[in-house]
Amino acid sequence: MVGPFINAAGLAVGAILGASCSKIISQNLKEKMPLTFGLASMAMGITMIVRVKLLPAAILALLLGTIIGELIHLEAGIGKVAGLTRGIVDKIIKPRESGMSQEEFSGKFVAILVLFAASGTGIFGAMNEGMTGDMTMLLAKAALDFFTAAIFATGMGYSVVVLAIPLLFVQTCLFYAGAAIIPMTTPTMIADFSAVGGFIMFATGFRICGIKPFPIANMLPALFIVMPISSFWMNTFMVWLKTL
């Protein structure tokens, strides 16, 4: 297992460099680059959504997953962790005055947490390396995360470095689970899984650009239920419809 560590290291190093060199990076670049990252997130989301095989199943999973996330207040919980993280890091490293409120900080923290740790590229890259040993996808993501983390860290400080931990945890779990999960799936289930990830990535792009604050963290449970729903829809519901 190499790819997850390289990806986490790329994020951490980029965040450290961004936070350290924030004074020499122009304000214009700080403000404009997140728009580009948001656009890239939307584009990645679209390319994943078009792979969908059973659109009703994917949408149902997204709706039910979001309801679950809302009921358990997942985003609020992550926001509290974001605030705690900022407090701990600020005690260790003297913070800069960025003018960013706690609410704005928490919102951006959640958005980039999803972007880094729950992106389709990272999920499939980790699972693919676990099955085949090919880390190409994660190497590409590490390069992208390096620059993304650097830009966000110019405004959010060293707290961005902490995101390397959930990224490494998620990708490590997926790496070891890949061989066990993939044999039980079908191309249709994987395509619908990718589509739901695409919906979340698209919403993440809107949030990063400041267009609409979608509750993206509350959507994450959809990733855990989309494959069972897709399988049920294909093997049970569709069969039942044919008998009518």
N, C-alpha and C positions, 0 to 999 in steps of 0.2 A: 504494500500500500504506500504509494508515493504521491499521487496526484492531490489528495486532500491536504497533505502537509504543505505541498508547494503552493496550493491555492490560499491556504490560511497564512502562509508566510508572505505571499505577495500582498495580501490585504493589509497585514500588520505593518510591513515595511512601508507601503504606500501611505498608510495613515500616519505613521511616525514622521515621515518626510514632509507630508502635507502640513501637519501641525507645527513642525519645527520651522518650516520655511514660509509660513503664512504671511509674514510681513513683506516678503519680497515678491509674492504673487499678486498680480493686479486685481483690484476689486472687480473690474469688468470680467476678468476670466472666472473669478469665483461665482459671479452671478450668472454668467452665460453657460458655463459648462454643465451645471445640473440640468439645464433645459435640454442639452444634447443627450445627457444620460437618460433623461425621461423619455425622449424620443426613441432612443435605442431600445429602452425597455418596452415601449409600445410596439416597435417593429418586431422585436423578438416574440412578443405575445401574439401578434398576428400570425407569424410563421408557425407558431405552435397550435393556434386555434384552427387553422385551415386543415390540420391533420385529422380533425374529429371524424368519427365514424357514426356515432349515435348521438346526435346533437341534443335530443330530449333528455337522454341519460346524463350527459355532461351538465346541462343546465340544471337538472334536478339535483345533482350532486352539489353544484355551486350554491343553489338556494338552501338546501338542507344543511350544508357545511357552514354557510354564513349564519343560519339560525342557531346552530350549535355554538358557534363562536360568540354570537351576541349573548346567548343565554349564560355562558360561562364567563363573559366579560374578558375574553382573551386579550383583546387589544389594550384594555385598561390595565390588565396585569402586566403586559409587556411595557406599557408606558411607565408604570411604577418602577419596574426594573431599570428602565432607562434613566429615571430620575435618581435612583439609588446609585447607578453606575456613574452618573455625572458627579454626584457628591463625593463618592469614594476617590475617583480620579482627580477631582479638584483638590482634595486634601493632600494627595501625593504630589501633584504637580500644580504649581500656582497657575490658576486659570487666567486667560486673557479676557478682556471685556469685548465680547462679540456682539452684544446688543440683542442676543437671542433669548426669548422668554423660555420658561420651562415648558410651556405648552407647545411652542414651536419646535423646541429641541426634541421633545418626546415624539411629536409627529414625524419629524425627519428621521429620528432613530428607528422608529417602527418601519418606515418606508424602506430605508436602506438595509435593515435587518432582513426583510423579505427579499430584497434585491440580491443580497449577498448569499444568504443561507437557504432560501427557498426557491431559487430560480430553477427553471427547467433545465438550463445548461448544467448547473451543479448537480441536480438530482440524477439526470441521465448520465452525466459524466462519471459520477461516483459509481453508479450501478454498472455502467459499461466497463469500467476498470476492474471492478470486482469479478466480473464474468470473463473478460478477455485479456485483462492486463494492459489494455490500451488507455493511456492517460492523456491522449491528445486533446480531448475536449476540455479537461480540467486545466491543462497548460494554457490553452487559449483564454479560459475564464480567469486564470490567475493574472494574466497580463492586463485584461480589462479591469479587474478588481483593483489592481495596483493603482491605476490612474484615477478610478472612481473614488477609492478611499482617500487618495491624496487630496482631491478637490473638496470632498465633504469635510475632511479633517481640518481644512483651513478655517472653517467656520465653527465646527463642532468640537475641535480640539482632540486630545488624545483619547477621548471616550470611544472614538471609532475603532481604536485598536482592539477593544474588548469584543467586537463583533467577530473577530477571528475564532473565538472560542465556540460559539454556537455553530459557525460554519464548519469547523473541524469536526464537531460532535455529529452534526447531521450527516455530513459526507462519509464519516467513518462508519456510522450505522448503516447507511445505504450501501457502502462498499461490501460489508459483510453480509448484508441481507440480499444483495443482488442475485447471488447464485440460488438462493432459496425462493425468492419471489418470482423471478422471470419464468421458470419452468411451469408455474401455475397460472400464468397469464396468457392472453391471446393478443394478436396484433391489434384487434379492436379495442381491448381494454387499455393497452398501452397508448393507443392513439387518443382515446378519450381522457386518459390521465394527462397526457401532454396538452390537450385542449383546455382542461381546467387550469393547469399551470399557466397556460397562455392568457386566460381571462384575468388571472391574478397579476401576471406581469403587465398586462395592458393597463389595469387599474393602478398598478404601482407607478407606471409612467405618468398618469394623470396627477397622481399625488406628488411626485417628485417635481413636476413642472408647476405645481401650485394651482392647477386648474380645478380639481375637485378632490376633496379629502376622502376618498373611498376608504372604508374600514377594512383594509387589506389583511390585517392580522386576523380579523374575525373570519375571513374567507379560508384560512389555511386548513381547517378541518375537512374541507371539501376534498383535499388531496388524499385523505385517508379513507374516504368512503366512495370515491368515484369508481374505482375498479370493481368492488362488489356490486354497485348499482348498475354499472355497464354490463357485467356478467348476467345479472338478474334480468335486465332489460332484453338482452339478446337471447338468453336461453329459456326464459320463462314467459315474460310479458309478450314478446314477439310471437312466440309459439302459440300462446293463448289467443292472440289476435287472429292468427291464421285459421283457427278452428271455428271462428264466428261466422 
